[in-house]
């Protein structure tokens, strides 16, 4: 069985995620897709940031509730 066949027949693994449907302004969605490669991850991260900001219990039990969400951004080096 080739890799392609395996992936097609086995489907995606369940990562404790659920599918949702949301309604978004078409122009906003098109603009976001131009600069955000993974909208699902982006929305999930923003929801976690909000929950963390209000000290929701869900975020205190997991490491990602305390991580630096900007760690992928390039930071300027200190001068000197």
Secondary structure, 3 states (H helix, E strand, C coil): CCHHHHHHHHCCCCCCCCCCCCCCCHHHHHHHHHHCCCHHHHHHHHHHHHHHHCCCHHHHCCHHHCCCCCCCCCCCCCCC
